[in-house]
Amino acid sequence: MSEIQEIIEELTKFRNARDWKQFHDSKNLATAISIEAAELNELFLWKTAEESEQVDESKIKEELADIFSFALLLADKHDLNVKEIILEKIKINNEKYPVSKSKGTAKKYVDL
């Protein structure tokens, strides 16, 4: 069993023990990801770039864990292989952002 599958198994055991699967439709999982991402962003709100590097790491870990958890549950709900979809997206991004055009710039691929 992969580490990702092991994590998903633990998440679903936790969820199922509480009878929360009924709340985990695609819309609610996607919304939860967005809300948790907003809570992560809130840690950095109104801080300078330097100040943002000093944010409490335990709070970053907590919010990232929530984001990853809901994302993994959504992937599991749709029988998506997390490793495959990430590697596929990297391949797509390699085509959109060739090193020769994108190295050192934050421009979007349509502006390269």
LINWO-V61063 format. One record per residue. RES is the residue in one small letter. OMEGA is omega in whole degrees, 0 to 359 (999 if undefined). BURIAL is I if it has 9 or more other ideal C-beta (glycine too) atoms within 8 Angstrom, else O. Layout:
[[RES;OMEGA;BURIAL] [RES;OMEGA;BURIAL]]
This chain:
[[m;180;O] [s;177;O] [e;180;O] [i;179;I] [q;177;O] [e;178;I] [i;180;I] [i;179;I] [e;178;I] [e;178;O] [l;182;I] [t;175;I] [k;178;O] [f;181;O] [r;184;I] [n;178;I] [a;182;O] [r;181;O] [d;180;O] [w;180;O] [k;180;O] [q;180;O] [f;188;O] [h;171;I] [d;185;O] [s;181;O] [k;182;O] [n;177;I] [l;178;I] [a;178;I] [t;179;O] [a;177;I] [i;181;I] [s;180;O] [i;179;O] [e;176;I] [a;177;I] [a;177;O] [e;174;I] [l;179;I] [n;181;O] [e;178;O] [l;185;I] [f;185;O] [l;176;O] [w;178;O] [k;174;O] [t;177;O] [a;179;O] [e;179;O] [e;182;O] [s;177;I] [e;180;O] [q;180;O] [v;181;I] [d;184;O] [e;180;O] [s;177;O] [k;176;I] [i;179;I] [k;181;O] [e;181;O] [e;177;I] [l;178;I] [a;178;O] [d;180;I] [i;180;I] [f;182;O] [s;180;I] [f;178;I] [a;179;I] [l;177;I] [l;178;I] [l;177;I] [a;180;I] [d;180;I] [k;182;I] [h;179;O] [d;179;O] [l;177;O] [n;186;O] [v;180;I] [k;181;O] [e;184;O] [i;178;I] [i;179;O] [l;177;O] [e;180;O] [k;176;O] [i;178;O] [k;178;O] [i;181;O] [n;175;O] [n;178;O] [e;180;O] [k;186;O] [y;178;I] [p;182;O] [v;183;O] [s;181;O] [k;190;O] [s;184;I] [k;176;O] [g;179;O] [t;179;O] [a;180;O] [k;175;O] [k;186;O] [y;181;O] [v;181;O] [d;181;O] [l;999;I]]
